[in-house]
Amino acid sequence: MPDIDYQIVQLASMGAAMDAALAKRFRVLYLDGHDDVAGALREAPRATVAVTSVRKGLKREMIDALPGLRAVCSWGVGYETLDLAYARQRGIVASNTPEVLDDCVADLAWALLLTAARRTHVGDRYVKTGQWRSIGAFPLSTRVWGRRLGIVGMGRIGRAIAERGRGFGMDIRYHNRRPRTDTSHTFEPSLKALAEWSDFLVLACPGGAQTHHLIDAPILRALGPAGILVNIARGSVVDEAALVQALERGELGGAGLDVLEHEPAVPEPLRSMDQVALMPHVGSATHETRADMSRLVVDNAIAFLETGRLLTPIEDA
Ligand code: 8YV
C-alpha cells in the first residue's frame, strides 16, 4: 500500500493559488509535468477525483489505472479529449467549465469577424511599416453592420455571439442538431442553406467525431466568394485542406480562425493570406476568465469530495 492515501490525482495545474488551495484541503498527488504519469498513478489506487484539462485529457488507460476513480473535474468547456463513454461505463461522472468563458469566447469570435472583414490586422501593418505614407489610401473592406450572421452550434457560446450580433444590427440564423427553445433566432435545418444565406458563418459547436469536417468544400462554396468563416470551436470542424483551396481559388472571401486542424501547425498559405486573421487558440484566455475556470474546477472537486455531487456536470455525459 502506498504511504499516502491520496484523494485526488491532479494531471493539470490550475495555477499556483488554486493548486495550493486544493493541496491544503485534500491529499493531492500532483502530476502536471511528471515524466511517468502512468507509472505514478499506481501511487493513488483510492483516489476518487481526477483533476485534468481539455488539453491534457483523460485516456482510457488512465481511468483503468485508477480503480477508485468516481469523478473527473476538467478545465475547459470542450471535453473531446476525455474518454467519457468509457468513464460513464465505469460509473464515473465528469464536470467541465461552462458559462464562465462564454462571453470571452464570444468576444474573440467578434474580434476575428471584425478583423477578417475590416482587415484591421492588415491596416495595422500598413500604418506601422509606413505604407500609409508611401502608398496612400488603404483598400476598401467589407461592411459588418446590418449583414447576415449564421451561427453553427447554438449553445451558450453561440447565444453570446448572437447577442453581440444584435448590437451590430444583424439578421441572425442558426444551425444546430435540433432547434432550441431558448432563442428567438431562426433555426435553419440545412447547414448548406445557412451557408448560402450567410455573409458571416461563425462556428461555435463542440469538436469530436460528430462534427469532424462538418465544414467541407461544398459548404465553403455555399458561403461564397464574399463570405467570411469564423472558427472559435475546434480545428477539426473544418476540412482545412478544403479551406485553403477555397481561399486560394477565391471561392471563399476570408476567414478568422482561433483554432486549426493540426494546431499549433499552421499551413503556410493561411499564414500568408491577408484575407485570413489568425489567433493561437485563446478564446478563453483572459486573466479573469482563466481564473474563473480554474476556480470552477477546484469548486467541482471540493463539491464532489464533500457532497458526492458535481456543480457543473457535463450535460450529455
Ligand atoms: C481554451 C477551450 O482556450 O475551453 C475550451 O474548451 O478550448 C478554451 O477554453 C483552450 O483549451 C486553450 O487550449
Boltz pocket constraint, residues with backbone or C-beta under 6 A from the ligand:
constraints:
  - pocket:
      binder: B
      contacts: [[A, 54], [A, 55], [A, 75], [A, 76], [A, 77], [A, 78], [A, 79], [A, 97], [A, 101], [A, 233], [A, 281], [A, 282], [A, 283], [A, 284], [A, 285]]
      max_distance: 6.0
